[in-house]
Amino acid sequence: MTSADGKSVRLVISGRVQGVWYRAWTKEQADERGLTGWVRNRQDGTVEAVLYGPDAAVDEMIEACRNGPPLARVDDIAVSPADEAPGEDMTEGFVTRPTA
């Protein structure tokens, strides 16, 4: 989703991305960029994130996610428009959600 205030994207990151601090690293990186949204592990071994913020900051975050934290190995990132606008849970900043 794109608006005058920014855009919202969904990422599904695959590779060695669980058990390597990927979620905590994503939260830290998103906070540094002033993004809102969330990140969670998925039962299939991927990590999913929704990012919302200024276009340039979101694009920068996507590129950072291609590398991830030092112990991660990112094989692929599927990027798609998020089907949700920033909701009430996204006004708190960037949060880590439980595994889904």
C-alpha positions in Angstrom: 0.0 0.0 0.0 1.3 3.5 -0.9 0.1 6.8 0.3 1.3 10.4 0.5 2.7 9.5 4.0 4.6 6.5 2.9 4.1 2.9 2.0 3.4 -0.5 3.6 5.0 -3.7 2.4 5.0 -7.3 3.5 8.2 -9.3 3.5 8.6 -13.0 3.7 12.3 -13.8 4.3 13.7 -17.3 3.8 17.0 -18.9 4.5 18.7 -19.4 7.8 16.6 -16.7 9.5 15.3 -18.3 12.7 17.5 -18.9 15.8 19.9 -16.2 14.6 18.4 -13.1 16.2 16.7 -12.0 12.9 13.5 -10.7 14.6 15.4 -8.7 17.2 17.7 -7.3 14.6 14.7 -6.4 12.4 13.1 -4.5 15.3 16.3 -2.6 16.0 16.8 -1.7 12.4 13.1 -0.6 11.9 13.3 1.5 15.1 16.4 3.2 13.9 14.6 4.1 10.6 11.4 5.3 12.4 9.3 2.6 10.8 6.1 1.1 12.3 4.9 -2.5 11.8 5.8 -5.9 13.1 8.0 -9.0 12.6 7.4 -12.7 13.5 8.7 -16.2 12.9 6.5 -18.4 10.9 6.1 -22.2 11.4 7.5 -22.9 8.0 10.9 -21.5 9.0 10.6 -18.1 7.3 10.3 -14.7 9.0 7.5 -12.4 8.0 7.5 -8.6 8.5 5.2 -5.7 7.7 6.9 -2.4 7.4 5.2 1.1 7.2 6.9 4.4 6.8 8.4 6.9 4.3 9.2 5.3 0.9 13.0 5.8 1.2 13.1 4.4 4.7 11.1 1.3 3.8 13.3 0.7 0.7 16.4 1.0 2.8 15.0 -1.5 5.3 14.2 -4.0 2.6 17.8 -3.8 1.4 19.1 -4.2 4.9 16.9 -7.3 5.3 18.6 -8.9 2.3 21.7 -9.3 4.5 20.2 -9.5 8.0 22.2 -10.0 11.2 25.7 -11.6 11.1 24.6 -15.2 11.7 21.7 -15.1 9.2 21.8 -16.4 5.6 19.1 -14.8 3.5 18.2 -16.9 0.4 15.2 -14.9 -0.7 12.8 -12.1 0.2 9.3 -12.0 -1.2 8.1 -8.4 -1.2 4.5 -7.5 -1.8 2.2 -4.6 -0.9 0.8 -5.1 2.6 -3.0 -5.7 2.4 -3.3 -3.7 5.6 -2.9 0.0 6.5 -1.2 0.8 9.7 -3.6 -0.3 12.3 -3.9 0.5 16.0 -1.2 -2.1 16.8 1.2 -0.3 14.4 0.9 3.1 16.2 3.1 1.7 19.0 6.2 1.6 16.7 7.7 -1.6 15.5 6.8 -4.8 17.5 7.7 -8.4 17.6 4.8 -10.8 17.3 4.5 -14.4 18.4 5.2 -17.2 15.9 2.3 -17.8 13.6 
